[in-house]
Each structure stands twice: as structure tokens, then as C-alpha cells.
Amino acid sequence: MSGAALSLENDPGPVVASTPIGTVPVAITINGEQHRLSLEPWVTLLDLLRERLHLTGSKKGCDHGQCGACTVLIDGRRMNSCLKLAVTLDGSEITTIEGLGQPGNLHPLQAAFIEHDAFQCGYCTPGQICSAEGLIREGHARTRDEVREQMSGNLCRCGAYTNIADAILEILETEERA
Amino acid sequence: MPDTRHEPIRVGIGTPLDRVDGPDKVTGQAHYAAEYAVPNMLYGVIVSGRIARGRITGIDETAARAVPGVVEVLTHRNRPSTPWLDRNYKDELNIPGDPFRALESEHILFSGQPVALVLAETFEAARFAASLVDVSYEAAAHNIDFEASLAERFLPSKKRNSYHPPKNHGDADAAFAAAELKHEARYHLATEHHNPMEMHATTVDWHGDGTLTVYDKNQGSQGVQSYLCNIFGFSKKELRVVNAFVGGAFGSGLRPQYQVYLAVMAAKHTQRSVRVVMTRQQMFTHAHRPEADYTIRLGAEATGKLTSIDGDATTSTSRFENNMEDIVIWGMINYASPNMKGEYCVAPRDTYTSADMRAPGAATGMTLFEIAMDELAYKAKVDPLDFRLLNYSDIDAMYRTPFTSKALREAYRDGAAAFGWDSRSPEPRSMKEGRELIGWGMATGLWTAEFVKTSAKAKLTADGRLEITSATSDIGTGTGTVLVLVAADTLGLPPDRISVRIGDSDLPHSPVQGGSRAAASGGAAVQLACEAVGKRLLKAAEKVDGQPLHAARSIEDVIFADGRMILKSDPSKAVSCADAMQAAGLEVIEEEQTAQPGLADRISQMTRSRNVHSAVFAEVRVDEELGQIRVTRIVNAVAAGRIINPKTARSQILGGVVMGMGMALHEETLGDNRLGRWMNHNLAEYHIPVNADVHDIQVIFVDEPDPDVTPLGVKGVGEIGIVSTAAAIANAIFHATGQRHRSLPITIDKLIGT
């Protein structure tokens, strides 16, 4: 119908490329292990973890900070690792899902997620768990409504939300009693 | 003699069991398609086309190729040759038409169509170079507007295999004309995209010896294997497809998506391993639930008893394939009416072909029908639940065949009791708390219960461990866990002695996972395989000193429990499976079996209907001034035959309900027809429910023994949760506000604008 008349003239035109992009030295501690890396500035933390260090527990669900699947803890705070350029993290301490616990040595949140069946396909799960750990450390959430609100940056397409809230509340309550 | 005093521990069908892949998933050890470490691998980034229809007039790759690290830019001009005939590109679903072939020619069929694949040594170099590929086009007139496409609607002469044409009865037009009560309205469902959290991705491991392993996101490894072999000329021995972990799919992985085609093409071309991952934006350039238009005419006696059902529906498809859905049949199957008729068409538009998305057809057709039923209930001044009971049909009202079982009355009863439906105030706008209007609505859900040919292997080793293998998939459904439970049930082994491997084309045959068939089909195959192992164990027990089980003539005469075979007629007589194997000198017992509908099943499938039913109750709270709708309570009572794992089955229903909430309130892919493009192609603008949107969901499984529906009495629960959830919510919104919305989703603008 329409469309034929509308051409896309917003093309910036050919860009002249490009000598090899330089690298920047960075020292990042990941799950307690220090990595001395030489990185191009365009490498995100998420791609560093997944493609170069083979820590694929952090997931890519959008690459735009919209889904939360890549959530990790940077200096104890939850962050979308797809929105962080790795070279900006010199001296940082990062915890990924692999650092929280392992099969046979589960973090309490990981065990609670299994117990409450708080996942189905499992793809958003590492991000949910890292986000939940960050939420607990923030110490702002006390009620179920607060947990639901403050976990809303982590999408779950399988719709495990009620079970995710149950799992996190169980750990919150355990920690409060302790 | 073994100790028989303690009660054998029986974990099996009906035991809530944690997911067997849970520890891997919660620790990040589960590897999805893009997560296999493969040495010397190239990264492929897809360049998406910018027009909706027309042709490519030029491609300037100079800048892209100049980026350090770029190895190749594949386009239609330099791609390796591929087979010419469409039949080589047909997948398991076999949609009538010409299957899409990426980089086939200069012709553009839809916006976002892949026009180039940039291959580089790093992901970042490939991504940057992809942004430099300069494609020029000659645009042709296009249309992606569904309303406009209705002018071209037609019933395809070649039908999709899974399509069920409506069966008409009586004279619906005359009955409608004569009806004391009438309702006629047009209903609409927006285009939706599946958006599994994992984007479609493929890692090709090019082994260099003529063989390759393709780690791919899909719902059926063997279907993708056949597809790739047919196109690229590999044998099934040479090309293996693995989908061990699938980060959701909901139907988007039923057909091979274009990234797997491009990845294998690139690997073959470069003789190297290749990874291709779609971007989230590219996830909006393929499968989607069709947009739907559905005119429903209902006639009834003054009491509300239906005299005619008449539906006329159209769903969207592409210009190159005719994807069809069952839209109009659901209300005709579910409700008694002497007169009924249905019509169905597809309308082509310049997009990718629409596809199956969770409960395809029913999620659209039954949901919209249940809004119409609610409207007629109000016209008849009958409580919406009583109205359904008034028009209840004990038989399939369209095929006029009995059901193998239908515990929908019980679902209505148990759901209503749990919800507190009795205390509902019938008038719209009659319930309020603070600034929020409260509404209660309900609807009926319907889906099919199918069983398809599937194979499985059971391998028992002398240490008492059992391994189950089948090529079936687990897209979040809990398939592997269900298979462990069936095996535990059949051979009386504790689940921690059982391992399961699925999602690999090398394993015993399984069709693509979809339509809520996997538990019934894979479960039946595992049961057969374990029974075959059991028979050999019993045979082996003959070698045990004293032959304690000599009275057992078949495995029917023993109970398998706690790793032992116990004589039913004298439980003091038992032999442990390990002792039997040792006595017979067996290290391994391995059996592969295939479950498939036999002749009697096939006759039964023609003479009896097989369906799963549900009753959904919803509470909404609506702030009219803000246009905010909150779904504060859902009760979904499901009659799905036998439930193998109540824990994961409940989660399946929860997930369906949440997606139904999205259908009711959020999900809508919006096109701009000037560009011919989906505009909200990201997760910030294509809204799906988040945790804050989901309050309280109660799932009830009503008792529905049904030994005839499938070998295990299982009906499947993957789809039913979504069916009619959106109708219950829409009906609750009417009850809260008096506003009747017939176009889903019911977004803020619609609520405030009326």
C-alpha cells in the first residue's frame, strides 16, 4: 500500500574503516580469581564473561539492559553486565552465578529456586538469582510486594514469577531470623 | 532373604519431584546453544534488511571487509549454491507454500529479512562490520496492516496438516434469525511474538573430518537435522544436532529458524566452526502468533440455551506460506447447540510467516469465543458460570463423538469454590474497594490431548543405575524430570539412581516437542522400554538360587520397588535387581522401545474426542482514572487426566496463565505500515508481564482418571494454562467497569479512551 514512496535516507553512508583497534590493560577479579586482561574498549562485561572467559552462566537475553538475564554482582551491587564496558571495571570485584555456588555446593538462593521450582527453561535463572542476591544485600525489600517490585527488572518468559517470589521470600525470612 | 518388613519407597507418577536439571540451571552449568566452547570459531552477525518488499539493488561490502578480523561477508551474490526445489527446505511442520530461504536472491519478502552474514574472528568485529554493510534497495508496495489485508483473505486450497475444518450442523443462519436472544460482535487479537528469553542461536562445531555438531535452539533436534541434511547434503551420520538445553521457545523453535541455516551454510563455506546468535530485534523478524479477526454470532432461547453458533475468523500469514490455525472449532466442540457453522480464512501480508505460539488456535479462538459467551450470559441475565453449565455438552458437540473423559464440571466446581465465585455480586461496577473497581470474570479453556510416535531407550547397569535416553526436548517443560518419574514408577528405582539424556539427534526417535504431547508420548516410550528391561530382569531372576520368583509368570506378577522385584502373591519372596543381574552374568540390560498409536488407538482417535479442559477465574482491580488494571487473583482449575509431576505441571499452568495475562493486557507487536516494520521490536517496548504484575495464581488439578486417552492416561499441560486466561481477565474487566473490550490486549489507552 504505502511504503514504496518512503525510502530510508537516514543512512550515514559508508564509514571508512579501520586500523586494528587498540587494547587497554585491565585487572578484574571474577569469582575471587584475578584476571589481568588486555581488552578492546568495545567489549562488554557480558561478552567478556561469555565469549572470552567461557563463564556462560550469565545470559544474553537482549543486550540492551531490558531483560536482566545478564545480571551479575559488581562490587556487591547487581548490574546488567551487557551495559558495562569491561575496560571501565579495572579493580572491580565481580561475582557471577558460577561464583555463588556450584552443583553439590549450592548457595541458599540456588537451593530455594530448585525447591520452589522458580524456573522452567532456566535461561533467566542465573540473572534472577544474582539479582535476588543483590536485592537481599540492598536490604530494602521486606514484603512480598516489595520483592515483586524490586525483582521486576528480571524478565521470565516462562512465567515463574510467583515461585521466584516464594524462593526469595524464604531466604529473606531465614536471613532476618538469623 | 531380603528384608521385606519395611515399606518399599515408591517415587513415581504423581510424586512432586524437583527438576533433575535444576542444579545445572541454577548454577549456570547448563549450556544453551550459544554456550559451547568451540576452538577457532568464527562469529556470524546477521545484517537485517530495511524494506518490507522489493529487491536489493546493490551491496557495498568494502567497509565491512576492511574491518580487521573480518573473514567473509556472505550475501545472495556469493553464497554457496543450495538445492533449487522447495521440497528440500520442508521442515517437520510442512506449512504449505515456499519455505523461506535466507540469502536466496535479491528479492525482499519482509522487513528484517537477512541480507548478509558477516563472519569475523571476534563478535565485536563482526557486529561492527555488520553495521557497515551498505545495502541499497528498490522498494515495492507493501502491506503489513492486518485490517487492510482482510480484503485479500482466502481459504488456501492446500491445507496445513494440523488444520481441522469446522463441521457444520443444522442451519445456523436460520436459527440465528429466529433466536430470542442474539449476540453478534467482532473480536480481535493483536500480533504477538514468542520472545523466549534465549534468542535463537546456533554454534556449529566443524570437526574438520567431514562431520559437524550443530548446537541449536529448537524444539526438535531430529527435525532440524533432517532439514539441514536435505539442504546441505550431509548424511545423518555426519551432521548431529544437539538441543540439550533450550531457553524457552513456546513454538518459535518448532521450525528451523534462519540462523541455523546461515550458520551451517557459513561453516560449510569457510570450513570452520561458526556461531550465529540473533539479536533481540531479529527475534521479531520470524515466528509470531498471527493477528486474528473473529466475528461471532450466537443465538439462544430466552433462557440462555444456545440455538446457534456461527464463527467467521481470519488469521494473518505471509505472502509465501499459508500458515493456518484452528480458530472457530473450539466453541463448537465445547457447547451444545443444534445449529453451528464455522468459516476460516487466512490473510497474507508482507511479514514473515506467522507460526504456532503456545496453544496455537485455541489461545486465540477459544479465548475470544469465551468473551462472546460472557456477553450473551449478561444478555440472558444468567450468571456466567451457570450459563456455561446450561450449555454444557457431555459429548464433543461438533464432531458429535464422546470424550475419553471430560471433568470440566468438576473443574468449574472446584475452581469456583477456591475462588469464592458464590459471593460474586452480579451487576457490573457493583464491587469497589478504595479507588479501585473490582471485577470477577471466568472462562472455559480447551485444548487437545495427543500422543505421537516416540522412542526411548532404558539402560540398566549392574550397579543399579538406570539411564533413559530419547531425542525429545525440554524447552522448560520438565520433560526430562517427567521421564525419570515414569522410569522410577515402572522399575521401582529411586530417582537419584536414574539419569536422563535428551535433546540430541543421535538418541532414539522423537518428533518435535509441541502441542502438549511430549509427556504422554515420551512417557509412554519410557514405560515400554523400562517394562522391557523389567522382563529381562525377571528372566535373569530365574538364575538366582532357589528361584524365589518362580511363581511369577510375567512382570504383572511382581512389583518393582526399592530396586527389587517382589512377588505380588507372596511379598516375602523378592529378588533385588542387582542380584538377578549378577546371577545371570549380566553387566548391562538395554532396551529400546517405540510407543505409537496402534490400530485400536487410531480407530479410537476417530470415534472418541481427546481434550483437556480448564475453568479459569480472574479478579481484576481497575483504577479508572489512571487506566491501571491489576490482575490480583487467578484460579485455574485444570482437568488434564493423570499428572505425572505435580510440581512441574503446576509450573506449566502458572506459566500459561502469566502469558495469558500478557495476552489480556500487554502483548502487542505494533507495525508502522509506512515502513512495513514492527516498531516495538525489543523487550522495553514489547511488554510482557513482569514480577510486579503477577499477584496470586492458584492451580488446581481435578481428578480425571482416563486410561484411554493415552497409554499413561496423560493429557499434557503445556498449552491449557494460556487458553482463555485472557478471556477471564477481559470478562472481569467488564464486570469491574461495565466496559466491554473485544480487542486484546486491553491497554490503558483503550480503557481510558472509551
Interface residues (C-beta under 8 A of the other chain):
Chain A: M1 S2 G3 A4 L6 S7 L8 D11 G13 P14 V15 V16 A17 S18 T19 P20 I21 E40 W42 V43 D47 R50 E51 H54 L55 T56 G57 S58 K59 K60 G61 C62 D63 H64 Q66 C67 A69 T96 I97 E98 L100 G101 Q102 P103 G104 L106 Q110 A111 F113 I114 E115 D117 F119 Q120 C121 G122 Y123 C124 T125 P126 I129 V147 R148 E149 M151 S152 G153 N154 L155 C156 R157 C158 G159 A160 Y161 T162 N163 I164 A165
Chain B: D18 R19 D21 G22 P23 D24 K25 V26 T27 G28 Q29 A30 H31 Y32 A34 E35 A37 Y43 R50 I51 A52 R53 G54 D60 T62 A63 A64 A66 V67 P68 T122 F123 E124 F128 A129 L132 D134 Y137 A139 A140 A141 H142 N143 D145 A148 N195 P196 M197 E198 M199 F245 V246 G247 G248 A249 F250 V277 T279 R280 I475 G476 T477 G478 K647 T648 R650 S651 Q652 L654 G655 G656 V657 V658 M659 N673 R674 L675 G676 N682 L683 A684 I688 P689 V690 N691 A692 D693 V694 D696 I697
